[in-house]
Amino acid sequence: MRSHLVNVCLSIAMLSGGALAQYGGGTTGGTTGGATTGGASSGTSTTSGFGGGNLHINFNRPESWALKFFASASLLSGLQPPEPTEGRHFGALTIGLELGWVPQLDAGQRNVGFNGKVPEDLNKAPIFARPVVRIGLPWKFTAIVAGPPPFELFGVTPHLFAFGLERPIVERPRWMAGIRGYGQLGSVTGAFTCPQSVLPFAPGSADNPTRCTGESKDEASLRYAGAELQFAYRPRSMPKLVPHAATGINYIDGVFQVNAPLTSGMDHTRLWTRGKTFSESGGISYLVTTHAAFTVDVFYTPLWVRRSANAPLTNDGLFNVRALLSYSFR
């Protein structure tokens, strides 16, 4: 049974990943030998004053690690609100607000530019917040849509849309096993390569190593597709308390578009990467009333990275805490 469910999850993830792959990537362009035509974050030597290369980078490079770190922070996984005692029905509507902690990165983790040699301003938003809507569909399916408001906050502007479809596979009076497929499209813009904080310093100095002459308008695409197995249990002695857990596989399709004014001109280098990650989450939901619930989850995903060309491959995973306040209209 478990082997069959895992195969179902893998199939959903691969089908969704194939759809996402139609949007990004292309082939490596703008390169000569091992050097790009430019790039504040390309990780290779600059051969021209004006960047414009389209570079595919290994999924374990520092730049890729940053993309999968922030994509993972927005995964539409876990946070299962408790189901009503009367069961699911078509047209049921649940609205909620999700909040997630985004851990601050240390100096070593922020060294992602030029294949781990140059720091970038990645400590922007300390939290990730978005409204979440769940809609009951026929045959016990539930559609999920979520996305943060497209307003600038903490120096970043998100344009993200996450979506999912879930259904129970096995239901018993006290427990449930289910499956969820999910994905996300969109990007986040901000001054990552050339933040305002480096502009008072001379281009090329230790405090402005990228030679920035103005604030950049970089864009990080955080696209993914995934699937997870879910389990929830309602204890007989505490029916308002619902522990749950989930395990998932994800396909991340990340792109970092540099838009940075440098002393040599505008850098428009494009970096893209693709690969798989795995995630685990677990938590508890509490029925505050018959309609309102509060859910808290812990989330973890291993994220492998090679911090420099000669460094060993290490796991620098994401661990965070997420919460969901939801209200159901039945």
N, C-alpha and C positions, 0 to 999 in steps of 0.2 A: 504493500500500500504506500509506504513512505517513498519507495523508489519511483512509483508511478506519479506521485504528487510532485516530486523534484523534477521529473522529466517535463511535466506540464509547465512548471515555473520556467524552466530553461527555454521551452518552446516559445512562451509568451515574451520572454526577454529578448530572444533572438529576433522574433518577428517585429517587435517594437523597435529594436536597435536598427534593423534593416531600413525601417521607415525613416528614422532620424538620420541615417547615413546619407540619405538623398539630399540633405540640406547643407552639408559642410564638407570641408576638406579640399577636394580636388587633389592635385599633385603638387609636389614641391616645385616651386618656381623661383625665379630671380636669384639663382645661386650660380656660383662659379667655383668648382671644386668643392672645398669644405667651407667656403665663406659665403655669407649672404650679401646682398647689396646694401645692407644696413640693418638696423634693429637695436633698439634700446634693450630688448630682452631676447635677442636671437640666440645668444650663447655662442656666437661665432664671431670671427674678426670682421670688422667693417671694411668694405672695399670701395665704398662710394659714400658721398656725403648725404645722399637721399635714399632712405630705406624704402623698400617696397617688395621685399621677398615674401614668398608664400612657402613656409617651411613646416614640414611634418617633423615632429619631435617625438622621441621615445616616451612611452607612458610612464617611465620611472624618472625622468628628468625633473629637476626642481620646479621648472615652469609648469610641467604637467601636474606635479604634486599639488601646487597651489590651485590649479583649476579643479582637480578632483576633490580637494579639501572643501572648497566653497560649494561645489556642486553637491557634495555629500551633506553639507549643512542644510541644504534645501530639499533633500529627498522626501518624497511623499510616502513615508513609511511609518509603521507603528501607529501610536495614538488612536487606539480603537475605542470609541465611545461605547458604552454598554447598550445592548439591544433592549428594546422595551419588552415587558412581559407578554404583551399581546402579539409579539412577533413582528416581522417585516411586512410591509404592504406597499403596493404601488402608490406613488405620490407623496409618500412620507418625506418631510423636509427637515433637515437638521442644519443649523448654521452655527459657526463657531469661530473663535479667534485662537490661532496658534502662535505661541511664542517659543523661540529656541535660542539657547545661549550659544554665541559664537566665541570660542576661546581666543584670547589674544595670543599672537605669535611672538616668540622671542627673536632676538637678533639673528640667530642662525637660521631660523625658519623663514625669515623675511628675505634672506639672501637667495633669491630665485632668478634674478636677471643674469644674462650671459652664462647660463648653465651653472648657477650657484655662486657667481662672483660679485654681484651687485645687489644691494638691498632695494626693495620696492615697498611702497606704502600700502601694506595689506591690512593693517589694524584700523579699519574704518568703523564698521558698525559692530557694537558688542552684542546685539541681538538680531534675530531674524523673525519678523512678524508678518502674518498674512491671514486674511479671512479664509475660511474653509466652508464649502457648501456640499452637503450630501443629499442626494435625491434617490428615493426608492424607485426601482424599475421592476418590470415583470420578471417572473421566475427567480425571485429572491436576489436579483442583482442590485447593486448600489453604485451610482455614479458619484465621483468626487471631483470637484474643481477647486482650485486654490491659487492665490497669487497676491503678492504684496501690492499696495497702491503704487502707481508709477510716479512717485514724487521724490525729490531729492531729500535725503536725510542722512546725516553722518558723512556727507561728502560723496554719496553714491546714489544713483538713480536706477532702480530695478525695472525691468520690463520682462517679467517672468510669468509664465502660465503653466501650472501643473495640473494634471488630470489623471484620473484612475478609475478602475472598474473592479469591484470585488464581489465575492459571493461565498456563502458557506458551502463546504463540501460535506461535512458530517456535523449533524446537530443532535445533541442529547439534552435532557432537562437541565443539566448542570454545566455542560461544557460544549464548546464549538471549535471546529477546525475549518479554516477557510483559506482562500487564495485571493491575492490582489495583484493586478497588473497596473503599472503607472508610468508616467513619463513627464517630461518638462521641456518646454521650448522657451527661447528668449535669452536675454543678456542683462548684464549690469554694467553701467558706465561710471567712470570715476577717474581721478588723477592718480593712477597707480605708479607709473614710471617716472613722472615728473610732477610731484606734489608741490603745493605752494611753499612748503617748509624748506625746500632746497634752493629756491630761487634767490634768496639773499646772498648765496655763496657763489664764488667764482666757478664758472663751468670748468670741469675737469679736476676740481679740488676734491679732497676726501669727503666733503659734505655734499658735493654735487658731481659724483663720478660719471654720470651719464651725459654730462655737458648740456643740461637743460637750459633753455632760454625763456621758457614760458610754461604755464601749466598744461599738462597733457589732458586729452579727452579719450582715454583708453576704453575699450569695450571687451568684456569677458563674457563669452557665450557659455552658459551652464546648462547644456542639454543632456538629457539622460533618458533611459528607458530601463525598466526593471520589473521584477515580480517577487513576491514574498509569500511564504506560508505563515498563517496566523493561528494562534491558539488562545482561547479565552475560557475562564472558569469562574463560575459563580458559586461561592461557598454556601452551603445550606444555612449555616449559622450566621452568616453576614451577607444577606442577599443584595445589599446596596454596594458591596465592595466587589469589584471584578478584576482580578489579576489577569494579565495577558502577556504574550510574547510573540515575536515574529523573527523570521530569518529570511534574508533576501539576497538576490543576485542582481547586479546593476551593470549596465553598459553606458559608460560616460563618453560623450562626444564633445570635447571642450575646444574652444577657439579663443585665442587672445589676440585682439587687434590693437596694435600700438598706434597711437595718434599723438606723437610727441614732437614739439618744436625743439630742435637741438642747434648747436652752433653750426653744424654742417647742413642744416635744412630740416624739413619735416620728415619724420620717420613714420612710415606706414607699414612696417613689417607685420606679417600675419603668421602666427604660430598655431598649429592645430595638432590634436592628439586624440586617440581613442583607446579604450580598453575596459576591462572588467574589474569590478570590485565586489566585495561581499559585505553584508551588514547584518547586525543583530540589534534587537531592541526588546525592552521589557519594561513593564510598568503596571500601574493600577488605575482603575477608574472608580469614581465614587458618585453614586446617584444622589445629588443634593436634594432634588425633588423628583417627581415622576417625569418631568420634562428636562430638567437641567442636570448636567454632569460635569465633573472636573476630572481631567486625566493628566497624569504625569508619567513620562517615560525617560529611561536612560537609553542612550544610543551609542553604538560603537561600530566603526568600520576600520579595518586595517588598511593603511595606505603606504605602499612601498615607494622608496625614493633612494636615488643615488645622488648625494649632495654635491659631489664633484666627479670629474672624469675618473679619478683613481680611487674614489671612496667606495666602501662596501655598500651593498644593497641593504637598507634598514627599513624597519616598519615605524612610521611616524603617523599613527592613526588618529582619527578624530573621535573623541569622546565628548559628548555633551548631554545636556538635560533639556527636555522639551515639555511643554504643557499645552493643554487644549481645554478651553472653556466652551461648552456646547449647549445648545438648546434645541429641543425637538418639537416640531409641530406635527401632531398625529391626526 
